[in-house]
Amino acid sequence: MAPSENGWNEYSRLVLEQLESLSVGIDSLRDELQDIKQEMTLMKAKEDRVQDLKTWKEKLDEVASPTQLKAAIDEIDDLKTFKTRAVTVFAGVQFLMAAMMAYSQMF
């Protein structure tokens, strides 16, 4: 019976080593799974921020597109130039009218 007991002891030692090895592997997998869960949480947070930016952009595009904004700015510049010219011409005409009135009263 001694040889069979030695075989059982050796077999049980091998089984225990394998179980310990599997336990270490499972612990390693748990750590990796925890890291993956943390990364997924970060990615979900980033995805939420991207979604918020998309929503903001869609709302902004409803108001005016970039090309519409550029066209509006160009029109505003044209109107400012027109206003400056109109005021200048009006002031010139007023000066001429005042000069003509003064000339007509002198003579």
N, CA, C and O atoms as CSV, one atom per row, in Angstrom:
chain,resi,resn,atom,element,x,y,z
A,1,MET,N,N,0.789,-1.188,0.000
A,1,MET,CA,C,0.000,0.000,0.000
A,1,MET,C,C,0.837,1.260,0.000
A,1,MET,O,O,0.357,2.331,-0.372
A,2,ALA,N,N,2.010,1.146,0.390
A,2,ALA,CA,C,2.880,2.313,0.422
A,2,ALA,C,C,3.073,2.901,-0.970
A,2,ALA,O,O,3.034,4.124,-1.103
A,3,PRO,N,N,3.287,2.069,-2.056
A,3,PRO,CA,C,3.473,2.683,-3.369
A,3,PRO,C,C,2.229,3.417,-3.844
A,3,PRO,O,O,2.357,4.452,-4.498
A,4,SER,N,N,1.025,2.926,-3.542
A,4,SER,CA,C,-0.185,3.614,-4.010
A,4,SER,C,C,-0.393,4.908,-3.234
A,4,SER,O,O,-0.920,5.873,-3.786
A,5,GLU,N,N,0.011,4.948,-1.966
A,5,GLU,CA,C,-0.106,6.185,-1.205
A,5,GLU,C,C,0.851,7.226,-1.743
A,5,GLU,O,O,0.502,8.404,-1.827
A,6,ASN,N,N,2.047,6.812,-2.109
A,6,ASN,CA,C,3.000,7.759,-2.693
A,6,ASN,C,C,2.466,8.303,-4.009
A,6,ASN,O,O,2.628,9.488,-4.297
A,7,GLY,N,N,1.847,7.474,-4.792
A,7,GLY,CA,C,1.263,7.925,-6.050
A,7,GLY,C,C,0.138,8.917,-5.805
A,7,GLY,O,O,0.007,9.914,-6.516
A,8,TRP,N,N,-0.683,8.630,-4.777
A,8,TRP,CA,C,-1.797,9.549,-4.467
A,8,TRP,C,C,-1.273,10.890,-3.955
A,8,TRP,O,O,-1.799,11.941,-4.319
A,9,ASN,N,N,-0.252,10.857,-3.122
A,9,ASN,CA,C,0.347,12.097,-2.606
A,9,ASN,C,C,0.920,12.927,-3.749
A,9,ASN,O,O,0.746,14.144,-3.800
A,10,GLU,N,N,1.595,12.259,-4.649
A,10,GLU,CA,C,2.185,12.969,-5.786
A,10,GLU,C,C,1.089,13.528,-6.690
A,10,GLU,O,O,1.186,14.659,-7.164
A,11,TYR,N,N,0.046,12.730,-6.926
A,11,TYR,CA,C,-1.067,13.172,-7.766
A,11,TYR,C,C,-1.790,14.353,-7.111
A,11,TYR,O,O,-2.131,15.323,-7.787
A,12,SER,N,N,-2.021,14.273,-5.810
A,12,SER,CA,C,-2.711,15.369,-5.118
A,12,SER,C,C,-1.852,16.628,-5.116
A,12,SER,O,O,-2.395,17.729,-5.197
A,13,ARG,N,N,-0.546,16.504,-5.026
A,13,ARG,CA,C,0.355,17.651,-5.088
A,13,ARG,C,C,0.291,18.291,-6.467
A,13,ARG,O,O,0.281,19.518,-6.574
A,14,LEU,N,N,0.248,17.486,-7.522
A,14,LEU,CA,C,0.137,18.010,-8.884
A,14,LEU,C,C,-1.211,18.720,-9.084
A,14,LEU,O,O,-1.283,19.777,-9.710
A,15,VAL,N,N,-2.265,18.121,-8.545
A,15,VAL,CA,C,-3.600,18.728,-8.656
A,15,VAL,C,C,-3.607,20.069,-7.930
A,15,VAL,O,O,-4.141,21.051,-8.445
A,16,LEU,N,N,-3.015,20.114,-6.730
A,16,LEU,CA,C,-2.955,21.366,-5.969
A,16,LEU,C,C,-2.152,22.427,-6.718
A,16,LEU,O,O,-2.538,23.596,-6.732
A,17,GLU,N,N,-1.046,22.036,-7.338
A,17,GLU,CA,C,-0.253,22.990,-8.119
A,17,GLU,C,C,-1.066,23.533,-9.287
A,17,GLU,O,O,-1.029,24.728,-9.579
A,18,GLN,N,N,-1.792,22.654,-9.944
A,18,GLN,CA,C,-2.628,23.087,-11.074
A,18,GLN,C,C,-3.736,24.030,-10.595
A,18,GLN,O,O,-4.023,25.037,-11.241
A,19,LEU,N,N,-4.349,23.699,-9.469
A,19,LEU,CA,C,-5.397,24.551,-8.921
A,19,LEU,C,C,-4.842,25.930,-8.538
A,19,LEU,O,O,-5.485,26.952,-8.778
A,20,GLU,N,N,-3.664,25.947,-7.950
A,20,GLU,CA,C,-3.036,27.225,-7.597
A,20,GLU,C,C,-2.708,28.027,-8.860
A,20,GLU,O,O,-2.894,29.243,-8.899
A,21,SER,N,N,-2.226,27.341,-9.874
A,21,SER,CA,C,-1.921,28.001,-11.138
A,21,SER,C,C,-3.190,28.581,-11.760
A,21,SER,O,O,-3.192,29.711,-12.248
A,22,LEU,N,N,-4.263,27.801,-11.737
A,22,LEU,CA,C,-5.545,28.278,-12.258
A,22,LEU,C,C,-6.060,29.453,-11.433
A,22,LEU,O,O,-6.625,30.397,-11.987
A,23,SER,N,N,-5.875,29.407,-10.126
A,23,SER,CA,C,-6.308,30.493,-9.247
A,23,SER,C,C,-5.559,31.779,-9.582
A,23,SER,O,O,-6.160,32.853,-9.631
A,24,VAL,N,N,-4.264,31.678,-9.810
A,24,VAL,CA,C,-3.467,32.847,-10.197
A,24,VAL,C,C,-3.947,33.382,-11.547
A,24,VAL,O,O,-4.072,34.593,-11.733
A,25,GLY,N,N,-4.212,32.477,-12.478
A,25,GLY,CA,C,-4.718,32.893,-13.791
A,25,GLY,C,C,-6.066,33.589,-13.681
A,25,GLY,O,O,-6.305,34.595,-14.348
A,26,ILE,N,N,-6.947,33.055,-12.840
A,26,ILE,CA,C,-8.270,33.664,-12.652
A,26,ILE,C,C,-8.122,35.046,-12.017
A,26,ILE,O,O,-8.808,35.986,-12.418
A,27,ASP,N,N,-7.235,35.177,-11.033
A,27,ASP,CA,C,-7.005,36.485,-10.416
A,27,ASP,C,C,-6.475,37.488,-11.438
A,27,ASP,O,O,-6.870,38.654,-11.444
A,28,SER,N,N,-5.588,37.023,-12.292
A,28,SER,CA,C,-5.058,37.890,-13.352
A,28,SER,C,C,-6.172,38.326,-14.302
A,28,SER,O,O,-6.247,39.491,-14.693
A,29,LEU,N,N,-7.035,37.378,-14.668
A,29,LEU,CA,C,-8.164,37.714,-15.548
A,29,LEU,C,C,-9.116,38.690,-14.870
A,29,LEU,O,O,-9.657,39.578,-15.528
A,30,ARG,N,N,-9.328,38.542,-13.580
A,30,ARG,CA,C,-10.197,39.477,-12.843
A,30,ARG,C,C,-9.611,40.888,-12.878
A,30,ARG,O,O,-10.328,41.868,-13.081
A,31,ASP,N,N,-8.285,40.974,-12.676
A,31,ASP,CA,C,-7.636,42.290,-12.728
A,31,ASP,C,C,-7.786,42.919,-14.109
A,31,ASP,O,O,-8.101,44.102,-14.231
A,32,GLU,N,N,-7.558,42.116,-15.149
A,32,GLU,CA,C,-7.697,42.624,-16.515
A,32,GLU,C,C,-9.140,43.033,-16.796
A,32,GLU,O,O,-9.384,44.050,-17.445
A,33,LEU,N,N,-10.084,42.252,-16.316
A,33,LEU,CA,C,-11.501,42.577,-16.506
A,33,LEU,C,C,-11.852,43.881,-15.806
A,33,LEU,O,O,-12.617,44.686,-16.338
A,34,GLN,N,N,-11.307,44.091,-14.635
A,34,GLN,CA,C,-11.537,45.337,-13.903
A,34,GLN,C,C,-10.966,46.522,-14.686
A,34,GLN,O,O,-11.605,47.570,-14.776
A,35,ASP,N,N,-9.772,46.360,-15.250
A,35,ASP,CA,C,-9.175,47.420,-16.075
A,35,ASP,C,C,-10.039,47.714,-17.289
A,35,ASP,O,O,-10.237,48.872,-17.654
A,36,ILE,N,N,-10.546,46.675,-17.904
A,36,ILE,CA,C,-11.397,46.855,-19.087
A,36,ILE,C,C,-12.687,47.579,-18.703
A,36,ILE,O,O,-13.164,48.438,-19.445
A,37,LYS,N,N,-13.244,47.238,-17.557
A,37,LYS,CA,C,-14.464,47.914,-17.098
A,37,LYS,C,C,-14.200,49.403,-16.879
A,37,LYS,O,O,-15.031,50.240,-17.234
A,38,GLN,N,N,-13.050,49.734,-16.297
A,38,GLN,CA,C,-12.704,51.137,-16.079
A,38,GLN,C,C,-12.538,51.864,-17.412
A,38,GLN,O,O,-13.007,52.992,-17.566
A,39,GLU,N,N,-11.880,51.229,-18.366
A,39,GLU,CA,C,-11.702,51.834,-19.686
A,39,GLU,C,C,-13.048,52.031,-20.378
A,39,GLU,O,O,-13.267,53.048,-21.037
A,40,MET,N,N,-13.943,51.066,-20.230
A,40,MET,CA,C,-15.271,51.197,-20.838
A,40,MET,C,C,-16.040,52.357,-20.215
A,40,MET,O,O,-16.755,53.079,-20.910
A,41,THR,N,N,-15.893,52.534,-18.910
A,41,THR,CA,C,-16.549,53.655,-18.234
A,41,THR,C,C,-16.026,54.974,-18.783
A,41,THR,O,O,-16.802,55.894,-19.045
A,42,LEU,N,N,-14.711,55.068,-18.956
A,42,LEU,CA,C,-14.128,56.282,-19.530
A,42,LEU,C,C,-14.623,56.510,-20.947
A,42,LEU,O,O,-14.931,57.642,-21.321
A,43,MET,N,N,-14.704,55.452,-21.738
A,43,MET,CA,C,-15.168,55.585,-23.117
A,43,MET,C,C,-16.628,56.010,-23.168
A,43,MET,O,O,-17.010,56.801,-24.030
A,44,LYS,N,N,-17.447,55.495,-22.257
A,44,LYS,CA,C,-18.854,55.899,-22.214
A,44,LYS,C,C,-18.966,57.379,-21.865
A,44,LYS,O,O,-19.799,58.089,-22.427
A,45,ALA,N,N,-18.132,57.845,-20.940
A,45,ALA,CA,C,-18.146,59.259,-20.574
A,45,ALA,C,C,-17.757,60.116,-21.779
A,45,ALA,O,O,-18.376,61.148,-22.037
A,46,LYS,N,N,-16.726,59.683,-22.519
A,46,LYS,CA,C,-16.310,60.414,-23.715
A,46,LYS,C,C,-17.409,60.384,-24.774
A,46,LYS,O,O,-17.647,61.377,-25.461
A,47,GLU,N,N,-18.067,59.251,-24.899
A,47,GLU,CA,C,-19.157,59.129,-25.870
A,47,GLU,C,C,-20.298,60.085,-25.518
A,47,GLU,O,O,-20.904,60.692,-26.401
A,48,ASP,N,N,-20.583,60.210,-24.226
A,48,ASP,CA,C,-21.622,61.142,-23.790
A,48,ASP,C,C,-21.244,62.580,-24.137
A,48,ASP,O,O,-22.088,63.362,-24.575
A,49,ARG,N,N,-19.963,62.928,-23.937
A,49,ARG,CA,C,-19.514,64.280,-24.280
A,49,ARG,C,C,-19.605,64.521,-25.775
A,49,ARG,O,O,-19.998,65.604,-26.209
A,50,VAL,N,N,-19.243,63.520,-26.564
A,50,VAL,CA,C,-19.344,63.651,-28.020
A,50,VAL,C,C,-20.799,63.829,-28.429
A,50,VAL,O,O,-21.103,64.636,-29.308
A,51,GLN,N,N,-21.690,63.091,-27.804
A,51,GLN,CA,C,-23.117,63.210,-28.107
A,51,GLN,C,C,-23.620,64.610,-27.758
A,51,GLN,O,O,-24.405,65.199,-28.502
A,52,ASP,N,N,-23.162,65.138,-26.620
A,52,ASP,CA,C,-23.548,66.498,-26.240
A,52,ASP,C,C,-23.062,67.511,-27.269
A,52,ASP,O,O,-23.786,68.442,-27.621
A,53,LEU,N,N,-21.838,67.328,-27.750
A,53,LEU,CA,C,-21.301,68.231,-28.777
A,53,LEU,C,C,-22.092,68.121,-30.075
A,53,LEU,O,O,-22.342,69.127,-30.739
A,54,LYS,N,N,-22.487,66.901,-30.438
A,54,LYS,CA,C,-23.299,66.715,-31.649
A,54,LYS,C,C,-24.625,67.454,-31.523
A,54,LYS,O,O,-25.062,68.132,-32.452
A,55,THR,N,N,-25.257,67.314,-30.367
A,55,THR,CA,C,-26.536,67.981,-30.131
A,55,THR,C,C,-26.364,69.494,-30.207
A,55,THR,O,O,-27.182,70.179,-30.821
A,56,TRP,N,N,-25.311,70.019,-29.591
A,56,TRP,CA,C,-25.042,71.457,-29.633
A,56,TRP,C,C,-24.824,71.929,-31.062
A,56,TRP,O,O,-25.342,72.975,-31.454
A,57,LYS,N,N,-24.065,71.169,-31.845
A,57,LYS,CA,C,-23.800,71.545,-33.235
A,57,LYS,C,C,-25.084,71.531,-34.055
A,57,LYS,O,O,-25.302,72.421,-34.877
A,58,GLU,N,N,-25.928,70.539,-33.842
A,58,GLU,CA,C,-27.195,70.482,-34.569
A,58,GLU,C,C,-28.063,71.690,-34.236
A,58,GLU,O,O,-28.699,72.267,-35.118
A,59,LYS,N,N,-28.087,72.069,-32.965
A,59,LYS,CA,C,-28.862,73.243,-32.574
A,59,LYS,C,C,-28.289,74.500,-33.209
A,59,LYS,O,O,-29.040,75.367,-33.654
A,60,LEU,N,N,-26.976,74.605,-33.255
A,60,LEU,CA,C,-26.335,75.766,-33.871
A,60,LEU,C,C,-26.601,75.792,-35.365
A,60,LEU,O,O,-26.837,76.857,-35.936
A,61,ASP,N,N,-26.566,74.633,-36.003
A,61,ASP,CA,C,-26.825,74.570,-37.440
A,61,ASP,C,C,-28.268,74.931,-37.764
A,61,ASP,O,O,-28.547,75.410,-38.863
A,62,GLU,N,N,-29.192,74.712,-36.830
A,62,GLU,CA,C,-30.576,75.111,-37.046
A,62,GLU,C,C,-30.688,76.627,-37.101
A,62,GLU,O,O,-31.517,77.162,-37.837
A,63,VAL,N,N,-29.862,77.322,-36.329
A,63,VAL,CA,C,-29.888,78.783,-36.313
A,63,VAL,C,C,-29.287,79.316,-37.609
A,63,VAL,O,O,-29.926,80.094,-38.317
A,64,ALA,N,N,-28.088,78.911,-37.912
A,64,ALA,CA,C,-27.426,79.363,-39.141
A,64,ALA,C,C,-26.229,78.469,-39.416
A,64,ALA,O,O,-25.504,78.060,-38.509
A,65,SER,N,N,-26.048,78.182,-40.681
A,65,SER,CA,C,-24.882,77.387,-41.057
A,65,SER,C,C,-23.685,78.326,-41.187
A,65,SER,O,O,-23.863,79.540,-41.281
A,66,PRO,N,N,-22.478,77.785,-41.194
A,66,PRO,CA,C,-21.295,78.644,-41.328
A,66,PRO,C,C,-21.314,79.492,-42.604
A,66,PRO,O,O,-20.884,80.645,-42.578
A,67,THR,N,N,-21.799,78.947,-43.700
A,67,THR,CA,C,-21.845,79.747,-44.934
A,67,THR,C,C,-22.873,80.866,-44.815
A,67,THR,O,O,-22.663,81.961,-45.337
A,68,GLN,N,N,-23.990,80.597,-44.126
A,68,GLN,CA,C,-24.979,81.651,-43.921
A,68,GLN,C,C,-24.422,82.748,-43.026
A,68,GLN,O,O,-24.673,83.930,-43.263
A,69,LEU,N,N,-23.674,82.368,-42.007
A,69,LEU,CA,C,-23.057,83.360,-41.133
A,69,LEU,C,C,-22.070,84.230,-41.898
A,69,LEU,O,O,-22.032,85.444,-41.697
A,70,LYS,N,N,-21.271,83.626,-42.775
A,70,LYS,CA,C,-20.307,84.395,-43.576
A,70,LYS,C,C,-21.044,85.353,-44.494
A,70,LYS,O,O,-20.650,86.511,-44.627
A,71,ALA,N,N,-22.105,84.884,-45.125
A,71,ALA,CA,C,-22.877,85.750,-46.020
A,71,ALA,C,C,-23.482,86.910,-45.238
A,71,ALA,O,O,-23.488,88.042,-45.720
A,72,ALA,N,N,-23.988,86.642,-44.039
A,72,ALA,CA,C,-24.575,87.707,-43.225
A,72,ALA,C,C,-23.516,88.732,-42.822
A,72,ALA,O,O,-23.786,89.933,-42.837
A,73,ILE,N,N,-22.343,88.286,-42.470
A,73,ILE,CA,C,-21.255,89.205,-42.095
A,73,ILE,C,C,-20.854,90.061,-43.295
A,73,ILE,O,O,-20.617,91.260,-43.151
A,74,ASP,N,N,-20.776,89.440,-44.491
A,74,ASP,CA,C,-20.449,90.205,-45.696
A,74,ASP,C,C,-21.516,91.262,-45.978
A,74,ASP,O,O,-21.183,92.390,-46.343
A,75,GLU,N,N,-22.783,90.914,-45.815
A,75,GLU,CA,C,-23.867,91.876,-46.031
A,75,GLU,C,C,-23.792,93.018,-45.027
A,75,GLU,O,O,-24.021,94.175,-45.379
A,76,ILE,N,N,-23.473,92.696,-43.783
A,76,ILE,CA,C,-23.338,93.738,-42.762
A,76,ILE,C,C,-22.205,94.687,-43.121
A,76,ILE,O,O,-22.345,95.900,-42.964
A,77,ASP,N,N,-21.084,94.157,-43.602
A,77,ASP,CA,C,-19.972,95.015,-44.021
A,77,ASP,C,C,-20.398,95.920,-45.173
A,77,ASP,O,O,-20.064,97.105,-45.183
A,78,ASP,N,N,-21.133,95.373,-46.145
A,78,ASP,CA,C,-21.620,96.175,-47.267
A,78,ASP,C,C,-22.552,97.280,-46.776
A,78,ASP,O,O,-22.473,98.413,-47.252
A,79,LEU,N,N,-23.428,96.962,-45.836
A,79,LEU,CA,C,-24.347,97.966,-45.302
A,79,LEU,C,C,-23.607,99.062,-44.535
A,79,LEU,O,O,-23.991,100.229,-44.603
A,80,LYS,N,N,-22.567,98.701,-43.819
A,80,LYS,CA,C,-21.768,99.709,-43.107
A,80,LYS,C,C,-21.106,100.661,-44.105
A,80,LYS,O,O,-21.086,101.874,-43.899
A,81,THR,N,N,-20.568,100.097,-45.182
A,81,THR,CA,C,-19.934,100.922,-46.216
A,81,THR,C,C,-20.971,101.850,-46.857
A,81,THR,O,O,-20.698,103.031,-47.069
A,82,PHE,N,N,-22.156,101.320,-47.164
A,82,PHE,CA,C,-23.221,102.128,-47.761
A,82,PHE,C,C,-23.636,103.257,-46.821
A,82,PHE,O,O,-23.832,104.392,-47.256
A,83,LYS,N,N,-23.771,102.942,-45.529
A,83,LYS,CA,C,-24.160,103.958,-44.551
A,83,LYS,C,C,-23.126,105.073,-44.514
A,83,LYS,O,O,-23.487,106.250,-44.512
A,84,THR,N,N,-21.861,104.723,-44.485
A,84,THR,CA,C,-20.799,105.733,-44.448
A,84,THR,C,C,-20.869,106.626,-45.680
A,84,THR,O,O,-20.762,107.847,-45.566
A,85,ARG,N,N,-21.047,106.038,-46.840
A,85,ARG,CA,C,-21.138,106.823,-48.076
A,85,ARG,C,C,-22.380,107.706,-48.078
A,85,ARG,O,O,-22.316,108.870,-48.474
A,86,ALA,N,N,-23.509,107.159,-47.637
A,86,ALA,CA,C,-24.758,107.929,-47.627
A,86,ALA,C,C,-24.654,109.123,-46.686
A,86,ALA,O,O,-25.091,110.221,-47.031
A,87,VAL,N,N,-24.085,108.924,-45.511
A,87,VAL,CA,C,-23.936,110.029,-44.560
A,87,VAL,C,C,-22.991,111.073,-45.126
A,87,VAL,O,O,-23.225,112.273,-44.980
A,88,THR,N,N,-21.930,110.623,-45.767
A,88,THR,CA,C,-20.969,111.565,-46.357
A,88,THR,C,C,-21.626,112.383,-47.467
A,88,THR,O,O,-21.454,113.600,-47.523
A,89,VAL,N,N,-22.373,111.728,-48.344
A,89,VAL,CA,C,-23.047,112.432,-49.438
A,89,VAL,C,C,-24.081,113.395,-48.861
A,89,VAL,O,O,-24.182,114.534,-49.318
A,90,PHE,N,N,-24.848,112.956,-47.867
A,90,PHE,CA,C,-25.857,113.811,-47.253
A,90,PHE,C,C,-25.216,115.049,-46.635
A,90,PHE,O,O,-25.721,116.160,-46.797
A,91,ALA,N,N,-24.090,114.855,-45.919
A,91,ALA,CA,C,-23.391,115.995,-45.314
A,91,ALA,C,C,-22.889,116.946,-46.393
A,91,ALA,O,O,-22.950,118.164,-46.227
A,92,GLY,N,N,-22.395,116.394,-47.497
A,92,GLY,CA,C,-21.923,117.245,-48.606
A,92,GLY,C,C,-23.053,118.040,-49.212
A,92,GLY,O,O,-22.899,119.232,-49.479
A,93,VAL,N,N,-24.194,117.397,-49.434
A,93,VAL,CA,C,-25.342,118.092,-50.005
A,93,VAL,C,C,-25.828,119.171,-49.044
A,93,VAL,O,O,-26.181,120.268,-49.478
A,94,GLN,N,N,-25.850,118.878,-47.759
A,94,GLN,CA,C,-26.278,119.872,-46.770
A,94,GLN,C,C,-25.333,121.078,-46.771
A,94,GLN,O,O,-25.779,122.222,-46.673
A,95,PHE,N,N,-24.053,120.821,-46.878
A,95,PHE,CA,C,-23.081,121.910,-46.921
A,95,PHE,C,C,-23.302,122.764,-48.156
A,95,PHE,O,O,-23.285,123.992,-48.081
A,96,LEU,N,N,-23.513,122.107,-49.303
A,96,LEU,CA,C,-23.763,122.862,-50.536
A,96,LEU,C,C,-25.043,123.677,-50.422
A,96,LEU,O,O,-25.077,124.827,-50.859
A,97,MET,N,N,-26.078,123.116,-49.857
A,97,MET,CA,C,-27.338,123.839,-49.690
A,97,MET,C,C,-27.142,125.043,-48.778
A,97,MET,O,O,-27.654,126.125,-49.063
A,98,ALA,N,N,-26.408,124.864,-47.687
A,98,ALA,CA,C,-26.147,125.973,-46.763
A,98,ALA,C,C,-25.330,127.047,-47.456
A,98,ALA,O,O,-25.581,128.240,-47.280
A,99,ALA,N,N,-24.352,126.623,-48.243
A,99,ALA,CA,C,-23.523,127.597,-48.967
A,99,ALA,C,C,-24.365,128.342,-49.984
A,99,ALA,O,O,-24.194,129.552,-50.138
A,100,MET,N,N,-25.270,127.667,-50.687
A,100,MET,CA,C,-26.120,128.322,-51.678
A,100,MET,C,C,-27.089,129.285,-50.979
A,100,MET,O,O,-27.339,130.374,-51.496
A,101,MET,N,N,-27.630,128.914,-49.836
A,101,MET,CA,C,-28.531,129.801,-49.092
A,101,MET,C,C,-27.783,131.041,-48.616
A,101,MET,O,O,-28.301,132.156,-48.678
A,102,ALA,N,N,-26.558,130.830,-48.143
A,102,ALA,CA,C,-25.762,131.965,-47.663
A,102,ALA,C,C,-25.430,132.874,-48.859
A,102,ALA,O,O,-25.489,134.097,-48.729
A,103,TYR,N,N,-25.096,132.317,-49.981
A,103,TYR,CA,C,-24.757,133.096,-51.181
A,103,TYR,C,C,-25.979,133.867,-51.665
A,103,TYR,O,O,-25.866,135.025,-52.066
A,104,SER,N,N,-27.158,133.224,-51.628
A,104,SER,CA,C,-28.370,133.908,-52.109
A,104,SER,C,C,-28.782,135.029,-51.172
A,104,SER,O,O,-29.363,136.012,-51.631
A,105,GLN,N,N,-28.506,134.924,-49.880
A,105,GLN,CA,C,-28.869,135.988,-48.956
A,105,GLN,C,C,-27.889,137.158,-49.041
A,105,GLN,O,O,-28.244,138.300,-48.749
A,106,MET,N,N,-26.677,136.865,-49.436
A,106,MET,CA,C,-25.693,137.937,-49.569
A,106,MET,C,C,-26.020,138.813,-50.768
A,106,MET,O,O,-25.767,140.017,-50.730
A,107,PHE,N,N,-26.554,138.265,-51.789
A,107,PHE,CA,C,-26.802,139.051,-53.010
A,107,PHE,C,C,-28.228,139.191,-53.252
A,107,PHE,O,O,-28.629,139.820,-54.231
